[in-house]
Amino acid sequence: MADKSDSELIDALEQRVLRQGEPFELSDEVRALLRRAAEQVALSSRDADDALCSESTATTLLREISRRLRDGSHRLGSARHRAYLLRDTGDLDGACRQMEAVLSVEVVPIYRQRAESVLHEMIRLKSVAASGQVDPKLSDRTQLPILLHRVQQGQPLELNEGMRAFLRRSAADVGMSEAATEDALASPESAGSLLGTVMGRFQDASSRLNSALTRMMELRDAGDLEGARQQMRDLLAVEVVPRFRCAAEENLAGLFEEV
């Protein structure tokens, strides 16, 4: 049990007690877990101790802990997904509002911290959008759509050394040759086109991988392992973006382990 996180242990306890109806044995280990988990979801230690006086109230405590973890995870995941979609269309104000909405209701500290982290990232991206300068504290991938949106709005790239280094890294990330990249860095206009090409390659590769994974899992679940493997082979036959090739290779290797 020590190798599992408290949230995983709570999930397992909820499965046994609340879903399968097993007896709730309030051992010292279970009491300690519930006390820790209660603190992690912002329930007071006094309320937790009071709830641990009987099986009935301990069950209510477990149910509330599980609810807060489940609701918080779903709320954060959904809002983060919407925020990233808005970010990629250049709507950073809308992306910030997604996280602010989470923070207005969330009580679980870990989910608040994660929402604050995403909000902080979006605020930094606003500076990138305003200045057109690369932020070394942010990932290249998150800045690509922001800089591309500026170009699409008629604001040319400033080809300083930081921007050139950023574009070289980004082009390499999608499998573009050094020669093609250097040609594109000849002018702000061609560099702006390079941004669009890089973003397009990422989006196309992501779509290809997601589609192939969906088909792979359907075939695997139907017992057709060879058909599932072929989905990854077909993807590898056309994919040039290194990180997506790596994902396909890992999934293909995993399918051979399922013999």
Phi and psi in degrees as a GROMACS rama.xvg file:
@    title "Ramachandran Plot"
@    xaxis  label "Phi"
@    yaxis  label "Psi"
@TYPE xy
-64.9485  -21.7918  ALA-2
-80.4119  -9.86471  ASP-3
-98.9195  150.587  LYS-4
-73.5953  161.796  SER-5
-60.6415  -37.6043  ASP-6
-64.8826  -36.436  SER-7
-67.7212  -38.869  GLU-8
-67.0113  -38.4156  LEU-9
-64.6103  -42.0935  ILE-10
-58.3215  -44.798  ASP-11
-65.9775  -40.0034  ALA-12
-66.524  -41.3646  LEU-13
-61.4775  -42.0407  GLU-14
-60.4989  -44.4122  GLN-15
-71.7348  -45.8016  ARG-16
-86.912  -49.3178  VAL-17
-86.0244  -28.8835  LEU-18
-101.895  -38.2524  ARG-19
-97.5867  -9.31001  GLN-20
73.8556  23.2727  GLY-21
-70.7334  153.181  GLU-22
-58.8994  142.211  PRO-23
-92.0098  101.146  PHE-24
-93.8786  111.584  GLU-25
-84.7282  69.903  LEU-26
-72.1594  168.446  SER-27
-60.0065  -36.9894  ASP-28
-66.4356  -42.2785  GLU-29
-67.2873  -41.3619  VAL-30
-60.4813  -43.4676  ARG-31
-64.218  -40.2756  ALA-32
-61.9568  -46.0986  LEU-33
-66.3848  -35.639  LEU-34
-64.6466  -45.5383  ARG-35
-63.3118  -45.9942  ARG-36
-65.3434  -37.5561  ALA-37
-60.7994  -42.7032  ALA-38
-63.8846  -38.2104  GLU-39
-67.9297  -22.6436  GLN-40
-107.637  19.7462  VAL-41
70.0391  30.8391  ALA-42
-95.2909  141.762  LEU-43
-69.9839  152.012  SER-44
-63.5025  -31.9627  SER-45
-66.9816  -43.9034  ARG-46
-62.932  -39.3028  ASP-47
-65.3109  -44.98  ALA-48
-63.3626  -40.7163  ASP-49
-61.819  -39.4958  ASP-50
-70.2826  -23.7089  ALA-51
-85.7169  12.0871  LEU-52
-78.392  -21.3618  CYS-53
-149.636  161.266  SER-54
-60.8761  -40.4917  GLU-55
-62.6115  -49.6797  SER-56
-72.8085  -30.2396  THR-57
-66.3065  -36.1652  ALA-58
-64.2278  -41.4214  THR-59
-62.521  -40.7014  THR-60
-62.3608  -45.8647  LEU-61
-59.5194  -42.7025  LEU-62
-62.7762  -41.1188  ARG-63
-69.9364  -40.5937  GLU-64
-59.9987  -47.4067  ILE-65
-61.6287  -41.0785  SER-66
-62.7881  -45.5012  ARG-67
-64.4471  -40.256  ARG-68
-66.2  -44.9479  LEU-69
-67.6937  -47.6718  ARG-70
-64.4715  -41.8906  ASP-71
-65.1025  -41.3004  GLY-72
-64.1998  -44.997  SER-73
-65.2976  -43.6823  HIS-74
-62.2923  -46.8233  ARG-75
-66.3021  -45.656  LEU-76
-60.3591  -44.2515  GLY-77
-65.9509  -44.4226  SER-78
-67.1042  -38.9959  ALA-79
-64.988  -40.8004  ARG-80
-60.4796  -45.9993  HIS-81
-64.208  -38.6756  ARG-82
-62.8794  -41.4425  ALA-83
-68.5726  -36.8466  TYR-84
-63.2084  -43.2683  LEU-85
-66.0074  -41.2054  LEU-86
-55.7767  -44.5745  ARG-87
-72.1169  -12.4529  ASP-88
-99.5206  1.77825  THR-89
90.5598  3.02445  GLY-90
-92.1055  77.7802  ASP-91
-73.4793  -30.9317  LEU-92
-63.2706  -43.5536  ASP-93
-64.1049  -38.459  GLY-94
-63.0565  -41.9083  ALA-95
-62.546  -39.3268  CYS-96
-63.5452  -31.9065  ARG-97
-61.1281  -44.4343  GLN-98
-73.9578  -35.4706  MET-99
-63.8042  -35.6856  GLU-100
-65.454  -38.997  ALA-101
-62.8009  -47.3356  VAL-102
-66.1675  -22.2863  LEU-103
-73.4795  -18.4272  SER-104
-125.809  -19.0392  VAL-105
-75.6457  135.695  GLU-106
-113.274  -18.0613  VAL-107
-75.7937  118.586  VAL-108
-54.6996  -43.2573  PRO-109
-65.0897  -36.044  ILE-110
-74.0958  -33.8517  TYR-111
-63.175  -43.0171  ARG-112
-61.9333  -40.9783  GLN-113
-68.9529  -39.558  ARG-114
-64.7861  -41.1852  ALA-115
-63.2769  -36.8195  GLU-116
-64.4737  -43.566  SER-117
-66.0787  -41.5531  VAL-118
-61.4313  -42.3984  LEU-119
-61.3787  -40.6718  HIS-120
-62.1744  -43.4059  GLU-121
-65.4449  -36.4221  MET-122
-65.9309  -40.9378  ILE-123
-64.8803  -37.4901  ARG-124
-64.7513  -28.6836  LEU-125
-62.0068  -36.6716  LYS-126
-67.0106  -38.2584  SER-127
-62.725  -42.916  VAL-128
-63.7436  -36.2843  ALA-129
-76.7695  -37.2766  ALA-130
-96.9012  -27.4855  SER-131
75.738  11.3843  GLY-132
-103.961  142.888  GLN-133
-72.3325  137.546  VAL-134
-98.4317  114.383  ASP-135
-66.5778  -14.0114  PRO-136
-88.8292  -5.35579  LYS-137
-110.176  154.244  LEU-138
-69.131  150.364  SER-139
-59.5561  -42.0536  ASP-140
-60.6527  -38.0501  ARG-141
-70.8834  -25.2702  THR-142
-87.6583  -19.5008  GLN-143
-53.428  -55.1365  LEU-144
-65.8145  -28.0236  PRO-145
-69.0774  -46.6125  ILE-146
-68.6009  -36.6751  LEU-147
-64.2756  -40.1575  LEU-148
-61.4423  -39.2961  HIS-149
-60.6621  -45.04  ARG-150
-62.1659  -42.7808  VAL-151
-65.9619  -22.1722  GLN-152
-89.8085  8.3495  GLN-153
89.8397  15.8606  GLY-154
-105.364  106.071  GLN-155
-66.6682  154.696  PRO-156
-71.9205  143.946  LEU-157
-91.8724  109.889  GLU-158
-84.3428  64.1473  LEU-159
-82.8442  179.456  ASN-160
-63.7365  -37.8871  GLU-161
-63.0481  -41.5844  GLY-162
-69.1946  -40.1332  MET-163
-62.0043  -42.8173  ARG-164
-63.901  -40.8832  ALA-165
-60.768  -46.0844  PHE-166
-67.4634  -36.8249  LEU-167
-63.6752  -44.2525  ARG-168
-63.1459  -44.4606  ARG-169
-65.2748  -41.0684  SER-170
-65.369  -41.4464  ALA-171
-63.1906  -35.1294  ALA-172
-62.8165  -24.8842  ASP-173
-108.033  16.0927  VAL-174
79.9626  20.7737  GLY-175
-80.769  148.39  MET-176
-74.3776  156.088  SER-177
-62.7038  -38.8317  GLU-178
-63.6054  -45.2416  ALA-179
-64.4579  -37.4591  ALA-180
-65.7015  -46.428  THR-181
-63.6495  -36.7626  GLU-182
-61.3091  -40.1725  ASP-183
-70.2352  -21.3848  ALA-184
-86.1152  10.7068  LEU-185
-71.14  -26.4997  ALA-186
-151.323  158.329  SER-187
-58.5129  -34.3893  PRO-188
-67.6592  -47.9169  GLU-189
-69.7754  -30.2228  SER-190
-67.4157  -36.1888  ALA-191
-64.628  -38.9819  GLY-192
-65.0563  -35.8467  SER-193
-60.368  -42.0742  LEU-194
-56.2216  -45.3605  LEU-195
-63.4884  -39.3305  GLY-196
-64.7118  -44.6457  THR-197
-61.3251  -47.948  VAL-198
-62.4786  -40.5053  MET-199
-63.3323  -39.8782  GLY-200
-64.4253  -42.0144  ARG-201
-60.3149  -47.8745  PHE-202
-64.7029  -43.0364  GLN-203
-65.1721  -42.6214  ASP-204
-65.6122  -40.0777  ALA-205
-62.5552  -42.8145  SER-206
-64.8492  -42.6473  SER-207
-61.3804  -45.4077  ARG-208
-64.1785  -45.5921  LEU-209
-61.5391  -41.409  ASN-210
-65.5989  -42.6814  SER-211
-66.9188  -38.3169  ALA-212
-65.2213  -39.3843  LEU-213
-61.2749  -47.2382  THR-214
-65.2657  -40.0194  ARG-215
-59.369  -46.8022  MET-216
-67.597  -35.9807  MET-217
-63.1704  -44.9063  GLU-218
-68.4244  -40.7486  LEU-219
-60.6268  -45.8946  ARG-220
-66.6033  -24.5218  ASP-221
-85.4931  -0.659375  ALA-222
91.1714  3.70411  GLY-223
-95.8211  78.879  ASP-224
-66.4158  -38.5347  LEU-225
-65.2703  -40.307  GLU-226
-63.9996  -38.2274  GLY-227
-63.9945  -42.6119  ALA-228
-63.2347  -37.0538  ARG-229
-63.1613  -30.0216  GLN-230
-61.3151  -41.2079  GLN-231
-73.0917  -35.7883  MET-232
-64.1812  -41.9433  ARG-233
-62.4999  -39.2811  ASP-234
-65.3084  -43.5342  LEU-235
-65.3146  -24.1777  LEU-236
-69.7461  -21.2372  ALA-237
-121.808  -18.2074  VAL-238
-77.9769  134.536  GLU-239
-116.12  -14.5399  VAL-240
-78.7645  117.525  VAL-241
-53.097  -45.866  PRO-242
-66.4825  -31.9019  ARG-243
-79.1265  -31.1821  PHE-244
-62.8724  -42.9707  ARG-245
-60.0152  -42.9413  CYS-246
-62.4926  -41.5683  ALA-247
-65.7152  -42.3873  ALA-248
-63.1516  -39.7397  GLU-249
-65.8468  -41.5587  GLU-250
-67.1759  -37.6002  ASN-251
-64.6313  -43.62  LEU-252
-61.7011  -39.6421  ALA-253
-63.4467  -33.7596  GLY-254
-68.869  -30.1528  LEU-255
-73.7624  -21.2372  PHE-256
-78.7557  -12.4506  GLU-257
-92.1502  22.6585  GLU-258
